[in-house]
Amino acid sequence: MTGWFIERKGIWLSLFFGALGVWLVPLLGVPGGAFTGAMLATGAANLAFGNLQDAPRWMQLLARVILGLSIGVSVTEETIQAIARSFLPVVIMIVAVILLGLVAAWAISRYTSMRLPTALCGAAPGALPAMVALSEDLGGEAPVVATMHLIRLVSILLIVPTLATVAFAAPAAEVSAPFMAGPSTAMPFAPVVTILILVILGSIAGQIGRKVKMPAGELLAPMLLAAVINPAWLHIQTFPPELRLYSNWIIGLGVGASITMAVLRRFKPFALAGTLMTAFLIINGLALGWLLSVLTEIDLLTAILGCSPGGATALIILSAELGADAQLVAAMHVTRMIILMVLLPVLIKGAARRLAVQTAI
């Protein structure tokens, strides 16, 4: 028993420091809520002590499933209408964010020793796991890609919540009865049973989404499932805040556990170029978010979160914590991931063929 515990010490420490960060959030007033608290506490502990590990795979899957379900449950006809009315400007902004990433990749490859596949995957706005896997398939340097994404992600998660806290008024707190306050006649079963059914079905949908390689399938498939079956059958009005807190804790500590000295050392040869690229993408993401809010009825906070260059899962969590439209933020990030997964292999392979021809000549 002792040996089993010691083998998993890194996991237990991550869970502990993540929970500590979640607990300290209301005491310290950390922007971004429980997610940011878990990320910062686990990241600081990992840099200080090392050897912290992400939560077990089943806990990660459950956290993403619950996050998707919490968003899907809140989908209403008004939400769909708002997305439809802003469809064209949103698509234009998604394309603009992708093009800015391509420009940054070309520049960093042109003026440093970084190879083009590494630069394209590293500058891609979002989908860290997918871009790391894609860089391995296309001959890039996966550790450098992971480091570039991680540094940009942490920068976004520190800047955007702080900006939102300073620049935007805090949303009015929802006044609702506790989840366990009593049975709801609208639900087909007791509240706990109804939520349990939703989580089981969402977990199955998440596994299917992952198996068929759907972008962000562990999150997107449960979200779509909940958006369909909740109004038709389950009629859940308020998603349990305890489950959302669980998602914040597990996903936040996962980001924190990936912050290591080794990661920072890998980035060192490209530190200046990577920092400039990160600043370029974040500033342009803020500018595009502002422009989107001017051109449409989308509020400024939602637009900024939707145009942020990376960290889809984390930004979807933050959008709910900060009072933005999590459904629209999710739609923007998932659409961008789908386009990137289709576009980048074509661009990288085309650039490789062109380089081979030039070398032969």
N, C-alpha and C positions, 0 to 999 in steps of 0.2 A: 504493500500500500504506500509506504514512504517513497519507494523508488518510482512508482507511478506518479506521485505528486511532484517529485523533483524533476522528472522528465518534462512535465508541463508547467514548470515554474514560470517560464516566460509568458504563458497564457494567463496564469493566475495573476501575475503582476499587472499585465495589461488590463485585465478586468477590474482589478482593484483600483489602479490609478485612474482609469476611465470613470469608474463610479465616483471616485473622490472628486474629479473635475466636475461631474454632473452635480454633485452635492454642493460644491463651492460656488457654482454659478450664481444662484440667487443672493448669496452673501457678498460676492465681489462685484456683481453687476456686469459680468462679462458679456459683451455684445455677441449675438448669435445663439444665445441660449445653451442648452445642454450639449449640443453637438460640438460647439467650439470649446466648451469646458473640457469635454472628454478628450478632444484632439490635443489641446494645449497641455493638459496634465500628463497624458501618455507620452506625447512627444518630448516634453521636458525630462520625464523619468527615463526615457530611452536614451537620450543624450547623456544623462548623468550616470546611469547604471548599465545600459546596454542589455542586449539579449531579450528584449520584450518581443512578444509575438502577437499576431492578429488572433482574434477569437476563432474558435473552431468553425469549420466550414458550415456546419448546420446552423450555427448561430448567425453567421453572415447571411446565409440564404434567408433565414426567417426574418432578419432585420429588413432586408430589401423587399421581401414579400409584404411585410406589414406596412412599409413605407408606401408601396404601390397601392395597397388596399385602402390606406387612409386617404390617399388622393382620389382614388376611384369612387369611394363612397360619397365624396363631396361634390361629384359632378352633377350639375343640374342643367335644365334646358337653357337657362339664362347664360350659363358658362359656355355652352356649345354655340349659342348665338353670338356671344361676344368674340369667341375665337373665329367664327366664320366671317364676322364683319371686319376683322383685322387680318384676314388671311394673307392678302397680297403684301402689305407692308411687312408682316412678320417673315414671310418667305424671302423678301428682298434683304432684310436684315440678317437672316441666317446665311444667305449667300455672301453678303458683305463680310461677315465674321470669318467665313471660310476663306475668302479671297485674301483677307488681311493675314491670315495664318500662312497662306502660300507665299505671299510677298515676304513675310518675315523669314520663312524657311529658305527662300532663294537667297536672301541677303546674308543670312548666317552661313550658308554653304559657300557662297561666293567669296566672302571675306575672312573665313576661318578655314581650318583644316577639317571641319566636320563634313562627313559624306552626305550626299543629297538624301538618300533614304532615311538616315538618322535625323536630318534637319526637318524633312517633311513630316515625319511621324512625331517628332518632338514639338514642332510648332503647331500641330493640329489642335484646334480648339476643343479639347475634351476627349472623353473615352480613353482614359489612361490604360486600363488593362487591354483594351482592343488595340490601341496603338503600339503597345509593347509587343504584343503577339504579332502584329502586322510587320513591325520592324524586323523581327526575327525571321519571318518568312521572306522578306524582300532584301535581306543582306545588310540591314542597319545594325547599330549598336544598341541593343535593348537596354543595358544599364544606363546609358546616357539619356535615352528617350525617357525612361522611367524617372530619372532625376530631374530632367527639364519639366516634365509634367508635375511632379511632386512640388517643386519649388514654386511653380506658377499657381498650383492649387492652394498651397498654404498662404501665398501672398494674397490671392483672391479672398480666401476665407478670413483673413485678418483685416483686409481693407474694406470689403463690401459691408459686413455687419457694422463696423465702426462708422462708415459713411452713412449707413441707413439710420443708425442711432442718433447721429449728430444732425443729419439733414432732414429727416422725416419724423413727423409726430408719431408717437407710439400708437398702434391701433387700439381701439376700445376693446376692453376685455369682454369676452362673450359671457353672458350670464346664462348658465344652463345647470340643470340638475346633475348631480353626480351620476355616473353610469350605473351604479348599483342602487340608485335611489328607489327603484321600483320597476315592476314589469311594464312593458310598453305594449299596448293593444295592437299597434301597427305591425309589430314583429310576429312572424309565424310561430316562434318559440320563445322561451325565456331569453333575456338579453345575453347571458353568458353562453348559452347553447347557440344562439344565432351568430354571435361573434366567432365562436369556435368553428362553426360550419364554414363561415367566410374564410377564416385563416386556413383551414384544411384545403378548401377548394383553391384558394390563392396559392398555397404551397405547391399543389399539383400543377397549376397553371405556370408557376415560376419554373418548375422543373422542365415542363414541356418547352417553355420559351428558351431555356438554356440549351436543351437538346437540339432544337432546330436552329440554334445560333441566331436567334432574334437579338438585335442590338438592345442592350440593357434588358434582356428578356426576363430576368429575375424580378425586375421592377415593373416593366411595361406590361407583361402578360397579366399579372394580378391586378394592375390598375385598370386595364380594359375589362377584365372579368367583373370587377366590382362595379364599374360604371354601367354594366349591362344588367347584372342580376340584382343589384341592390334596389333600384326603383321598381323592378318587375316582381321581386319576391321577398327580399329580406327586410327592406324598409328601415335600415339603420339610420337614425337621425344624427347621432353624435358618436364619432369613433372614440374608443377609450383612450384618454390621454396617457395612461400608463403604458400602452403598447407603442405609442409614438415616442415616448421617452426611451423605451427599449431600443428602438431603431436609432435614435440619436446617439445613445451610449455605444452601441456596437459598431456602427459605421464611423463614428468619431474616433474611437480608440484605434480602429483599423488604420486610419490616416496617420494618427500619432505614432503608432508602432512602426510605421514605415520611415520615419524620420531618424536617420542614423548618421554617424560621422562618416561611415563608408560612402553613403549616398552623397554627402556634401563633398567628399574628396573626389568622387568621380566627375563631379560637375566643375571642379577647379579649372581645368584647361580651357573651359568655355565660359568661365564665370562672367566676364565683361559682356561678351556677345549675348549670353543667355539672359543676363539681367536686363540689358537693353531690349531684347525681344519680349521679355515678360512685361516690362513697363509699356512698350509699344502696344501690345495686345490688350492689356488692361485699360489703358487710357482710351484706346479706340473703342473698346467694348462699352465703356461709360458714355462715350460720345454717341455711339449708335443707339444705346438705350435711351438717351435723352431725345434723340431725333425720333425714335419710334414713339415715344410718349407724346411728342408734339404732333405727329402725323396721324395718330390714332387715339382712341379712347382708353388705351391701356395706361394704367398709372405708372409713374416714373420708376418706382421701386421694382415693380414686376418687369418692366422693360429692361432695366439695368441687370437684374438677375438673369433674365432670359438671354441677354446679349453677352454675358460674361464668358470669357474664352476658356471654359474648362470646369471640371468638377460637377458634372450633372447631378449625381446623387446627393452630394453635399449641398448644392445650391437649391435643389428641390426641398430638402429639409429646411434650409434657412428661409426659403420663401414662406413656408408655413409659420416658422417661428417669428418672422418679422412682419407678418400680416399681408404679404403679397399673394398673388394668385398662383398657387402651386401647380394647378392644372396647366395653365398657359406656359409657365416656366418649364414644366416637364415636356410639354409638346414641342417647344422650341429646341430644347437640348436633344431630345430623342430624334427629331427630324434631322438635326445637324449631324448626329452620329451616323444615321443611315446614309446620308449623302457622303460623308467622309469615308465610310467603309467601302462604298462603291467607287468613289473618285480617286482616292490615293493610290491603290494598286495600279490603276491605269496610268496615272501621272508618273509614278516611280519607274514602272517598266518602260514607259515611253522615253523618259529621260535616260535610262540605262542604255537603251538601244541607240539613242542619239550620241551618247558619250562613246559607245563602242565604235560607231561609224567614224566619229571625229578622230579617235585614237588610231584606227586603221589607216585613215588618210594621212 
